[in-house]
Amino acid sequence: MPDHPVALVADRLIDGTGRDPIEAAAVVWEGDRLTAIGARAGVRIPADAEVIEDHDLTVLPGLMDLHVHLGMQAGVNFPRILMTPRALALLYAVPNCSATLRAGFTTVRDAGLTPAGVRVAVERGLFPGPRMQLAVSILGQTGGHADPFMPCGVGLDFGSGLDIPAGVVDGVDGMRQRVREVLRSGADWIKLCTSGGVLSASDTPDAAQLTVDEIATAVYEAQTQGKGCMAHAMSAQGIKNALRAGVRTIEHGCFLDEEGIALMKQRGATLVPTLVAPVEVIRNAEKDPASIPESMVEKARDTVQRHAAAFRAAVEAGVEIAMGTDSGVGDHGRNGQELALMAERGMTPMQAILASTRTPARVLGLADRLGTLEVGKLADLVAVRGDPLAEIGLFNDPGRVQVVVKAGAILHQAGRPLPVPAGL
């Protein structure tokens, strides 16, 4: 990171607290901490500071995505997966991390298929990437969404499978052992499949999976290590089973009903909707029809409208929502699409921004240092070209991201090649 103060001067600043933007703003940091934030006229910029300034910039907290798969090559393509060596599959994490960071996402939660070694490599500065919390494995029942079994008898892993404990687990005792193995592998979260899914061969999204006792066992084992559980939960019953067992975040929530919404609010759970995920399945199939079975594409088509309606109902009811994309199903580095979709389907632009900054920081236990721009917090921020409150769709274009700062280090600045600092 720079050994001198840095100031970013912008047309406007959205600090992530929900307050109105500050016009003609400036942010100053030294080392990895923010030292001054506010209207340019009231911020003292040190004489020795490096000043970054451009036209029509909005500065925001570093964005966060709570559902990515960095260890998964973008876009599900079954023939390609069959012909990709496992070591090569894992190496795709390198460009995936870089693309995610350049898109303005300085923190992510990886929802499975990425081993802890990827996080360590980023922390050691071997390649650039966001800070990350990891689920490592995806756990589910035999024949469920986490089961890689294909009708031909082949087990087809979407990730490399390297340093990732097996995902299929049945029964309370089996769940207890497997969760302990996943925690041993370096997981920060336990990812469970409590419903079927779009990209699994042997089930449907409407099906509930895992018993409440199995889910509760995973929750208990995670809590003993101070960790939480997240649930791939599309079906209404799968959502409610996960909530009753103590799961903290519901991923997708496509068929969330009124009872589920009430239970989410009662339990203080967070919805991570990944609205873009089924849309990306359809897009990818249209580009390459041979890449994915038509039965899976049909499941995605059947999901999109019900997903949008469930999301809108959750927003209107005041359910806490945090942004997630399921990137890996779609492109890495286009995470910003989710903000525009959230706004199209019921959120205000400011709500979409808060769902991508302040709320995920709280979910990850990082609110004391990230999620908002405040003096003393880590200097994680992004500057975009344009005003996202007037044009939330600007996040659809990664080229609108002009500056990305992680813990005080400038890791992306449009038009300027930058070295990779160690330890980021």
N, C-alpha and C positions, 0 to 999 in steps of 0.2 A: 504494500500500500504506500501512497505518497508519504514522504517524510516532512511535508509542509502542509499548512491548511489548504483546503479546497473549498471554493464557493461555487454553487450552481445558481445562476440568476435565470428566472423563468417568468413568463407572462402570468402564470397562475400556479397556485399550490393547493392541492387537496391533501390534507394531512392524515386522513384515515379515521378521524374521530367522529365524522358525521357533520362537523361544522361547515359553514359556508366556505367556499374557496377564498384564499387570499390572493388578491390581484397584485401584479408587479412584485413578485416575491423573491426571496433569496433563502438558500439553505447553506450552512457552513458546517464543515466537519474537519476534525483533526484526528489522525490515527483512525480508529474504528468507531468513534463516537460523534454524534451530532452535537454541535456547540452553539448554534444559533439558527433560529427559524422564524420567519415572519415577513412582513412587508419590507421591500427593499429599502425604503426610506428609514426604517427603524433598525436595520441589521448592520452592525459594524463588520465589515470585511477586513481581515488583517492585511497589512501592507504586503506581506510576503505570500499571500494566498494565490494559488492558481485559480483563475476564474474561468468557468465554463458558461458560455452565453450564446444563445441562438434565438431566432425569431419563432414566435407562436409555440412555445414550450409549456407543457404542464408537468409539474413534478408531483409524484405520488410515492407512497411507501412501496418498497419492493413487493411485487405481487406474489401470491401464494396459490398453489394448486394442490388440493388434498387428495387427488386420485390420478396418479401417473404410473406408467410402467416403463421406466427408463431402460430396463434390460430386455425390452421387447422391440424388435424391428418394426417400424411403422407400417400399419396396415396388415390385417390378417390375410395371409396368402398360403393356403395349405400346400400346394406343390413346392413353393419356395422353402417353407419350413422343413419339408422332407429332405431337401437337397442342401441344407445349410449345416455345416459342422458346428458342434456345440461351442467351441472356442470362438469361432467367427461370430456366432449369434451373440455371445456376451460382449464382444468388442464393439458392437453397435451401440452399446451404452455410452461410448465416448462421444460420438457426434450427437447422440440424443441429449446428453447432459449439456453440451455446448449450445445446441439450438434452443433448449428450454431456457437457459440463462439469458441468451441474447434476446429472447422474446420478453424479457423483463421479469421473469419468475426467479426470484432469488432463494425461495424456500419451497420445497415440495414434500408431500408424503407419498412414498412409493407404495402402491397397493398390491405388491407381489411380483415375483419373477426376477427381482434384482437382488443379488447377494450383497452382503455387508461390505465386501471388498471394494465395490464401486464407490460407496460412501468414503471409505478410507482413502482410496486413490484420489478423490477430489480434495479431501482434507489435506492430503500431502502435496497437493499442487501438481499431480501428474497430468491432469487435464482440467479445464475449467468446467464448473457445474454448480448447480444450486446446492445449498445445504439441504440435507434430507433426513427424514425419518422413514423407516422401512418396515414393511410387513414381511418381507423375504418370501414366505410361502403363501399359498392360497389353499385353505383347508375346506374340505367338503366331503360328503358321503359318497360311497360307491354308487356310480351311475349318476352322480350329480354334476354341478357346474364345474367343480374342481377336478373331475375325473378326466384324464387325458385320453381315455379309451375311445377308439374309433370303431365303427362297425366292421372294418376289415381286420380288426384285432391288434392294430398298431396303437401304441400310446404316443400321442402327438403333443409335445410340450410347446407352448407359445414362446417361452423363454429358453435360455440355454440349459437350464437344469443344474448348472454348476454351483455347488455350495448352497443348494436350496433343498431342504427336507421335503420328502414326498407329500403330496397334498391330500391323498385319499385317506380318510379316517372314519371308523365306525365304532360306536359305543363310547360310553363314558370313560372306561379305562384307556381305550385307544386314544381318545381325545386328550386325556391328561398327559400321556406320554408324548404325543406329537407336539402339543403346545410347548412342553418343556424343551423339546428338541429345537423348535423354531426359536424360542427365546435364547437358547444356547448359541444359535447361529448368528445372533446379533440383532434380532428383531426389536423394534420399538412398539409395534402394534401387532395384534393377531388378527388376521383377515379370515373371516368365515363366510361360507356361501350358505345362506339360509333360504335360498330359492334357486330355481333353475335360471337359465340365462339364454341369451341370443346365440352365443358362440360355442355352446356345448352340444354334443351330438345326441345325447340320450335323454334330454328333458325339455321342458317348456318353461318360459319365464313365470307362468302362473303357479307352478308347483312350489310348495313349501319343502324345505330340506333341512336336515339335522333336527333332532328332537330338542325340546327346551332344555332337558337335562344335559345333553351334549353341549349345547351352546353355553349354558350356565357354568359347566365345568371349565370351558375355555376362558370365560370371563374371570372365574375365580383364580385360575392359574396365572393369568396375565396380571391380575391385581396384586398377587403376592410379590411380583417383581416391579410394581409401580407402573404397569403398562395397561393400555386399554385395548378394547376389541372394536373392530369395524366389521360391518356385515354387507356383503353383496346381497341385496335384498330387493327383488323386483316385485314379487307377489305380495298381496295384502297380508296373507297369513304369515309368510316368511318374515315380513317386516315386524309384525306384532310378536311373533315368537322371539325374535332377536331383542326387541325392546324389553319384553318381560324377563328375559334372562340377564339383562344388564348391559347390552351392547351400547357403546357411546355414540357411534355414527352409523347412519344408514346410507349406504352407497346405492345410488340410482333411484330407488323408491318409486319406480315407474307406476305401480298400481296402488299407491298409498290411498287408503280410504279414510272416512271421517273418524272411525274408531282409532285407526293408526295415527292420525293427526293429533287426536286428543291424547293418546298415549305418549307420543313424542314430546308434547308440551309438558305433560305430567312428569316424565322422566328426565326432562332437560336434555334430550338427545338432539343431535345435529344432523340435518339432511345434506348430503353431498350429491347433488342431482345428476351430474354428468349428462346434461341434455344433448351435448354434441355427439355422444357415443353411438347411439343407433343411427343418427344421421350419417356419421362417417362410415359405418358398415355399408349403408346403402350406396353412398358415393363411391367407395372403393369397388363395390361389386359392379357398378355401372362402368367404371374405368376398365375393369378386367373381370368379366363374368366367370372366367375359369378359376378365379382365385378362391372362391368360397362356395359351398353348397347353396343351392337356391332355397332350401328349407330354412337356412339360417337368415338369409336375406328377407324371407317372408316374415320371420319372427321379428326382425327389426322394423319392417314396415308396419306390422300390427302394433308395435310398441309406441311409435313416435307420438301419435295424437293422445293416447292415454297418458303417456309420460308428461306431455305438456299440460294436460288438464290437472293431473295430480300435483305438479309443481305449482301451478297457479293457485290451487286450493291451499297448499302449504304456505305460500306467501301471504295470502289473504288472512289465514288463521294466525299468522305470527310465529310460525315454526322457525327456529334458528337454521339458517342456511349458509353453508360454506362452499366455495367454488371448487369444482373438480372436473376433469375432462375425460379421464380414461385414455389419455394419450398413449400411443402404442396401438390401440384399436384404430386411431387416426394418426395424423402426422404429429411428430414432436416439433415444438417451436411455433405451433399455431394455437397454443393454449388460450390465447385471448379471444378466440371465437366464442368461448363459453360466456363471457361477459355480455356480448351482444345478444346471445340467445336468451340469457336470463332476463335481460331488459325487454326483449320482444315478448316474453311469456309471463310478464306480470310484475317484474321489479322495476323500480326507478333506476336510472343510471347510477345515482349515488348508492342505492342499496346494492347494486351489482359490484360496485367498487369496494364497499365495506365487506361484502361476502368474499372478496378476494384479498383482503388485507387484515383488518382488525379481527374479524370472526375466526379465520383459520389460525391466526396467532394465538387466540385464546384456546382453541381446540388442541393445538400442539403444545400448550403449556409454555409459550414463548412471549406472552403479552407484555412481560416486564421489559423486554428488549426489542421487540419487533412488532409490526402491524400498524403502527402509527408513527408519524414524524414528530418526535418530541425531544427536547434537549436531554442528553444523557443516554438516549437509546442508541442502538447500533445504527450506523450509517448505511442502511439498506434503502435504496430508492431507485426510481425509474423516472426518466423524462420522456414524454411522448409528444409528437408533433400534433397539435390541435387541442381542442377542448372536449374531453370525453363526456362531460355533462351535457354538452350540446350535440355531440356526435359519438355515441357509445360504440358505433360500428367501426370506429378507427382501430379498435383492438383486433379486428379481423385481418389487419395488414401488419405483419411483424416489422415491415419497413418503416412504420411510424414510430418505432421505438428508437430513440436517439442516444440515450445514455442509460447504462445499467451500472449501479454501484452496489457492491456486496461487502459489508463490514469495512467500509471506507475505501476499498480498492475499486478503481474504475475498470470494469471488466468488459465493457462495450461502450464505444463512442463512435457514432456514425462517421465514416470517412477517415478514421484514425486507427491504424494497426496497433494493438496493445499486447505487451508480454503477458504471460500467465504468472501471477504472483504465487509464490509457494504458500501452502497452507490455506488455500481458499477453494 
